[in-house]
Amino acid sequence: MRVRYVAHLMGLMRLKMRLNCHQKDVRVSGAAALIMRQFWICVGRKGSCKGRWFGLLLLMLVVGCSEPEVVVTAVSTQSPEVQLGNDVYVRECGACHSTFPDTVIVGPSLFGIGQRAKTRVLGQDGRTYLFTSILLPDEYLVDGYENLMPATFGKTLTGEELDGVVAYLMTLGE
């Protein structure tokens, strides 16, 4: 094993190690950096430190060479279209519509809308119902609600955004 010490600005130190299996950089600061500094000063004095720092340095080498932690990141299982629709929903719809059951903000909750949309108008599929509800909001009013929804989404949303938000709404409550 070869060890090389490199001092950095701001008191950071890097210990570069070349091991048989791999090479790693270990960045050290604070108390560990002071210990390493003392060790290197002692080494420069031809072993006058009597090995008291050697054990700490060895421990730091072992920790620095250990395998890295496993970091688990959440990966979306939604299609890109549904992800875009979620973004559009948050930006355009979330201030007035909840996605939780029985939660009313201004308009009705959209929880389960994908299933309800399939049965709202006889002979019409759920996607068509949702497109119509977004583009012409006064066409299908839910009982007990006034038409407060903007009728401008046909002009302000792109076709891709509109497809995305409908795809996202179809997934709610599944």
N, C-alpha and C positions, 0 to 999 in steps of 0.2 A: 504494500500500500504506500503510495506517495502522498504526502500532504503538503500543500502550499498555502501560505497565509497571505491574504491581500487586504490591506487596510482601505477603507472607503471613507469618504467625507461623512460628516454628521455622526461619527462614532460607530457606524455600522461596520461589521467585519464579515468577511466571507471566508469560509473554510472550504477549499476545493479539494475533493478527494477523488482519487482514481482507484477504484477497487477492481477486483478481478472480473466481476459481473457487470458493473455499471459505473457511471460517473454522475455525481450529484453536486449541486451547490447548496450549501447550508448558510443561511443568513442568520446572524446572531446579533443581538443588541442588548443593552442594559447590563445586568450583573454578569450574564454569561460572556459578554464581550470583554468585560473587565478581567474575568478569570482567564480568558484566552490571551488577553494582552499580557497579563502577568506571567503566564506560561511561556510565551514567546520571549519575554525579557529574560526569564530564568534560563531558557535554552541558550540564549545569546551569551549567558555568563558561564557557559560550559558545565551545566548541571549543578549549579550551586543551590538550587531550590530544594534539593533532597527529595524529589519525587512527590511532594505534597500536592502539586497541581496536576500531576500526571493522571491520577485517578479521575478527577473531574473532567479533564479533556477527553479521556477515554470514554467516559459516560456520554459526553456530548457527541463524540464520533458515532457511538452506537445508536443514539437517538436520531442523529442526522442521517444515518445510513439505513434506518428501518424503513419498511415499506410505507408509502403514503397512506393516509386515511382514505377510506372509500367514501366518496361523496355521491349521494343519491340525488339526482335532480328530477323534478317532475317533468314528464314528457306528455304533451297533450295527445289524446287519442282522437281528437276531433279532426275532421278533414279541413284543408285550408279554406274551403268555402264556408264551413260552419264557424271556423275561427274568425274569419272576416265578418261574418254575421254577428258574432258575439261582440266584436269591436264596435260595429255599427249600432247594435242594441245599446251598449253602454253609452255611446256618444249621443244617440238620438232618442232612444226610447226609455232608458232606465230612470229618467227623472220622473216619469209619470206612471210607468207600469212596473210592477214587481214580478219576479219569477218564483216567488214563494206562494204556496197555497193560502188562500183567504187573506191576502195582504193587499190592501188597496192604498195606493198613493194618491193618484188623481183618477186614472183610468182603471179598468178591471185588471186583476192579476192575470198574467199570461202563463202561469203554471198549468201544464197539461193542454195548452192551446193546440198543439199538434193533433191530439186525439179529438178534442172538441170540434176543431175546424172541419174535420171529415164528416161530421154529422149535422152541421149548422144549416146548410142549404141542400135540399134534396137534389141529387144528381150532380153535385159539384164536389170535386176532391178538395182536400185540405189546403193544398198549395194554392189553388185558384182562389179559394176563400180568403186566404191570408194576403195574397197579392191585391185582391179587390179591397180588402179592409184597410190596407196601407195606402193604396193609391186613391181610393174614394171612401174616406172614413165615414161619411154619412150614409153609405149604402147599407151597412149592417151594424146597427147600434145594439149594444148589449142592454137588456132591460135594466132600468134604474140608473143609466149613465147618460149624460148629455154629450153631444158631439163637441169635444174640446180639442180633438186631435187635429194637428195641422194638415191641410190638404196639399202641401207643397213637396211631399217626399218624392213624387214623380219627377220633379225638377231638380231637387237638391241631391238625390242619391243617384249614383251610376247604376246601370243595369246589373253590374257585378255585385255592388253593395246590396241592391234589392234582392237579388237571388240569394246572397249570403244571409241576409237577415231572415228571409223566409225559411231557408234551410236550418238556421239556428232555432227559430221558433218551432219548427217541426220536431226538434229534439227535446223540447221542454216537457218535463213530466213523464218521460219514457221510463 
